[in-house]
Amino acid sequence: MDITRFETGPRMSQAVVHNGTVYLAGQVGNAGDDVATQTSQALASVDRLLEQAGTDKTRILNATIWLADMADFPKMNAVWDKWAPQGNTPARATGEAKLATPEYLVEVIVIAAL
């Protein structure tokens, strides 16, 4: 089986396709922006990477969202709910975690079908 990698760097690839499945690295927005803006930016990156891989958000199977503070859950959800394809919403989990830097407030990880 072939493996195709997108935006590959020395540490990781932003997307990997294998056996009809697309795996995205965690997507974040601009450090220091508010959680709604970071969520919008992260979801725009998801859209861009899925397009590069040859699929789109209607094919997302699973999403994992990490928030630096669960108090931001409603603000993140407001952005997610406008973005998520109604009728094609994925399985999703959201939790709280320390992210790579304190200025990151949200990280979005998805797995999608081609």
Backbone bond lengths (Angstrom), bond angles and torsions (degrees), N, CA, C in turn:
res aa  C-N    CA-C-N  psi(-1)  N-CA   C-N-CA  omega(-1)  CA-C   N-CA-C  phi
1 M - - - 1.448 - - 1.521 109.97 -
2 D 1.315 115.44 135.25 1.452 120.65 177.83 1.529 110.84 -76.35
3 I 1.316 114.57 149.63 1.460 122.32 172.89 1.519 106.35 -121.75
4 T 1.327 117.18 126.88 1.454 122.35 177.81 1.517 108.32 -114.92
5 R 1.326 116.06 131.75 1.460 121.61 -178.06 1.529 109.31 -117.22
6 F 1.329 116.11 143.26 1.453 122.73 179.49 1.516 109.71 -121.30
7 E 1.332 114.94 140.51 1.467 121.83 178.54 1.530 110.74 50.24
8 T 1.327 113.33 56.37 1.462 121.26 -177.54 1.523 110.69 -82.10
9 G 1.303 115.78 130.02 1.458 122.54 176.88 1.513 109.83 -120.51
10 P 1.321 117.14 -173.21 1.470 120.30 -177.83 1.534 113.04 -69.38
11 R 1.330 117.53 -23.23 1.465 120.74 -177.27 1.529 112.84 -103.39
12 M 1.344 116.13 -36.84 1.465 118.72 -175.22 1.520 110.05 -162.34
13 S 1.329 113.72 166.87 1.456 121.80 171.07 1.519 107.51 -103.65
14 Q 1.320 116.83 148.74 1.460 120.33 178.18 1.525 111.87 -76.28
15 A 1.335 116.98 -26.71 1.461 121.30 176.94 1.515 109.04 -148.95
16 V 1.328 115.64 144.61 1.458 122.37 177.21 1.523 107.47 -135.05
17 V 1.342 115.73 132.09 1.459 121.50 177.92 1.519 108.36 -112.73
18 H 1.333 114.98 129.57 1.461 120.77 176.89 1.520 108.74 -150.60
19 N 1.311 115.89 129.96 1.459 121.74 172.87 1.533 112.34 54.78
20 G 1.333 117.08 41.20 1.453 121.77 176.24 1.515 115.58 78.79
21 T 1.341 116.32 10.26 1.459 121.16 -179.41 1.519 109.66 -123.02
22 V 1.337 116.07 139.79 1.463 122.73 179.15 1.529 107.87 -109.92
23 Y 1.316 115.39 126.00 1.465 122.28 178.24 1.523 108.13 -112.38
24 L 1.316 117.53 122.49 1.461 120.63 178.56 1.521 110.32 -102.01
25 A 1.326 114.96 143.94 1.459 120.72 168.79 1.529 107.66 -69.43
26 G 1.305 117.14 165.82 1.456 120.67 177.54 1.518 111.03 -61.41
27 Q 1.317 116.37 130.13 1.466 122.17 -179.26 1.519 109.26 -106.45
28 V 1.317 115.19 133.48 1.461 121.95 -178.83 1.521 109.43 -127.92
29 G 1.315 115.83 166.74 1.460 121.42 175.03 1.511 110.04 -98.23
30 N 1.307 116.02 -161.25 1.462 121.43 179.84 1.522 110.01 -77.55
31 A 1.324 115.29 123.10 1.462 120.53 178.80 1.519 109.50 -55.76
32 G 1.330 115.66 133.61 1.453 120.42 178.45 1.517 114.24 99.76
33 D 1.347 117.56 -21.49 1.468 119.55 175.27 1.526 109.51 -72.98
34 D 1.324 117.48 164.43 1.465 120.76 178.80 1.532 109.78 -71.64
35 V 1.324 116.63 165.99 1.464 121.15 -173.34 1.526 112.63 -63.00
36 A 1.319 118.57 -36.88 1.465 119.90 178.95 1.522 110.81 -64.94
37 T 1.320 116.41 -43.49 1.465 120.32 179.04 1.518 110.69 -65.62
38 Q 1.330 117.15 -44.44 1.468 120.18 178.30 1.525 111.13 -61.70
39 T 1.322 117.21 -39.33 1.465 120.32 178.28 1.524 110.20 -63.09
40 S 1.321 117.63 -46.00 1.475 121.25 177.74 1.521 111.24 -58.77
41 Q 1.324 116.33 -43.35 1.463 120.54 -179.64 1.526 111.29 -66.28
42 A 1.319 117.11 -42.20 1.463 120.66 179.22 1.526 110.49 -63.62
43 L 1.324 116.92 -42.49 1.460 120.31 179.85 1.528 111.84 -68.29
44 A 1.319 117.44 -32.30 1.467 120.72 173.95 1.531 109.89 -64.13
45 S 1.321 116.95 -39.06 1.470 120.54 176.21 1.521 110.93 -65.06
46 V 1.330 116.72 -40.22 1.470 120.00 175.54 1.521 109.88 -58.28
47 D 1.320 117.29 -49.04 1.471 121.16 178.91 1.522 111.37 -56.50
48 R 1.329 116.41 -46.74 1.464 121.58 -177.69 1.531 111.50 -62.49
49 L 1.327 116.80 -46.05 1.464 120.51 -178.58 1.522 111.77 -68.34
50 L 1.319 117.05 -39.76 1.466 119.08 177.35 1.526 110.69 -63.11
51 E 1.327 116.64 -39.63 1.465 119.74 176.92 1.526 111.03 -62.31
52 Q 1.322 117.63 -43.46 1.471 120.83 177.50 1.518 110.98 -58.03
53 A 1.328 116.07 -37.54 1.465 120.85 -177.76 1.525 112.61 -79.45
54 G 1.340 117.12 -12.76 1.456 120.70 177.86 1.519 114.30 96.48
55 T 1.323 116.55 27.61 1.458 120.69 178.50 1.520 109.41 -143.34
56 D 1.328 117.82 -168.35 1.468 120.43 179.29 1.523 110.33 -153.04
57 K 1.321 115.96 179.42 1.467 121.32 -173.27 1.526 113.62 -65.69
58 T 1.330 118.84 -18.07 1.465 119.81 176.77 1.524 111.52 -70.54
59 R 1.335 117.04 -11.62 1.465 122.83 -177.12 1.527 112.06 -106.07
60 I 1.349 117.54 7.02 1.469 120.03 178.66 1.522 108.88 -68.06
61 L 1.314 115.09 129.11 1.456 121.93 179.44 1.525 111.61 -91.78
62 N 1.331 115.52 -40.09 1.459 121.01 -173.72 1.515 109.69 -147.44
63 A 1.316 115.96 140.64 1.470 121.49 174.68 1.529 108.36 -130.95
64 T 1.318 114.95 136.44 1.461 122.00 172.85 1.514 106.42 -119.82
65 I 1.326 116.30 127.71 1.457 121.29 -178.92 1.515 108.50 -120.86
66 W 1.326 115.87 127.09 1.459 122.17 175.55 1.515 108.75 -107.47
67 L 1.313 115.81 129.51 1.459 122.86 175.23 1.518 109.13 -112.95
68 A 1.322 116.58 140.54 1.465 120.24 175.17 1.521 110.84 -68.25
69 D 1.341 116.22 -26.21 1.458 121.47 -178.66 1.529 108.34 -147.56
70 M 1.329 117.08 119.20 1.466 120.20 -178.51 1.522 112.59 -63.30
71 A 1.321 117.84 -13.68 1.471 120.05 174.85 1.531 110.30 -63.05
72 D 1.348 117.80 -20.65 1.465 122.35 178.78 1.526 113.27 -85.70
73 F 1.337 117.29 0.76 1.462 121.97 -178.07 1.537 112.95 -52.78
74 P 1.338 119.82 -48.50 1.473 118.87 179.74 1.533 113.41 -63.22
75 K 1.327 117.43 -38.45 1.473 120.09 179.92 1.523 110.84 -67.69
76 M 1.333 117.12 -41.43 1.459 120.56 177.40 1.524 109.68 -64.33
77 N 1.333 116.91 -45.10 1.460 120.98 -179.06 1.524 112.68 -62.00
78 A 1.325 117.80 -34.52 1.465 120.35 178.40 1.523 110.58 -60.18
79 V 1.323 116.71 -40.44 1.473 120.94 177.86 1.529 110.04 -72.63
80 W 1.322 116.38 -46.78 1.468 121.00 179.83 1.523 110.94 -56.38
81 D 1.333 117.08 -46.45 1.457 120.96 -175.67 1.529 112.89 -62.18
82 K 1.329 117.70 -31.81 1.471 121.19 176.04 1.526 111.14 -74.66
83 W 1.328 116.37 -29.38 1.466 122.06 -175.73 1.519 112.72 -87.71
84 A 1.321 117.36 -39.08 1.467 121.75 -172.88 1.529 111.05 -63.07
85 P 1.332 116.42 135.18 1.465 120.53 -178.55 1.531 111.07 -74.67
86 Q 1.321 116.90 105.53 1.461 121.05 -178.85 1.525 110.08 -57.27
87 G 1.320 115.38 135.27 1.457 121.21 -175.45 1.516 112.54 89.07
88 N 1.318 117.20 -13.99 1.468 122.57 179.03 1.527 111.36 -132.94
89 T 1.324 116.92 29.43 1.466 119.07 -179.76 1.529 109.79 -69.65
90 P 1.340 116.61 141.74 1.466 120.38 -178.00 1.526 112.03 -83.78
91 A 1.308 115.30 169.18 1.459 119.93 164.66 1.530 105.27 -63.54
92 R 1.342 116.92 142.81 1.463 118.88 -174.64 1.515 110.83 -147.84
93 A 1.320 115.09 144.61 1.456 121.87 172.59 1.520 107.88 -132.41
94 T 1.326 116.13 144.51 1.459 121.58 178.25 1.521 107.90 -131.68
95 G 1.329 115.40 134.30 1.458 119.75 178.28 1.511 110.61 -142.86
96 E 1.314 115.11 174.89 1.459 121.98 179.40 1.520 108.68 -106.30
97 A 1.336 115.60 136.42 1.462 120.71 179.98 1.522 109.96 -156.93
98 K 1.323 116.37 154.93 1.458 120.28 168.35 1.518 106.56 -71.39
99 L 1.314 116.96 129.19 1.462 121.06 179.54 1.527 109.26 -96.55
100 A 1.319 117.12 -179.05 1.465 121.98 -172.20 1.528 113.66 -56.18
101 T 1.313 116.37 -33.47 1.459 121.56 176.69 1.528 107.29 -143.54
102 P 1.317 118.72 149.48 1.474 119.81 -178.13 1.537 113.87 -60.71
103 E 1.327 117.89 -19.12 1.462 120.81 179.90 1.523 112.50 -77.65
104 Y 1.332 117.57 -16.15 1.461 120.40 174.03 1.513 108.11 -82.51
105 L 1.328 115.88 129.23 1.461 121.09 -177.14 1.523 113.06 -108.83
106 V 1.334 117.15 -18.96 1.466 121.34 -177.94 1.527 109.66 -151.24
107 E 1.329 115.18 144.86 1.462 122.13 175.13 1.517 107.58 -137.19
108 V 1.330 116.36 133.78 1.458 121.98 -176.41 1.534 109.21 -118.98
109 I 1.327 115.99 127.84 1.459 123.00 179.91 1.517 107.66 -122.84
110 V 1.321 118.32 129.06 1.472 120.08 179.35 1.521 111.60 -131.63
111 I 1.329 113.15 155.14 1.460 123.52 170.56 1.520 105.45 -124.66
112 A 1.337 116.31 131.85 1.467 120.44 -176.25 1.514 110.88 -135.11
113 A 1.312 115.87 157.93 1.454 122.44 172.59 1.525 109.34 -89.50
114 L 1.327 115.73 149.74 1.466 118.94 173.95 1.508 109.98 -70.94
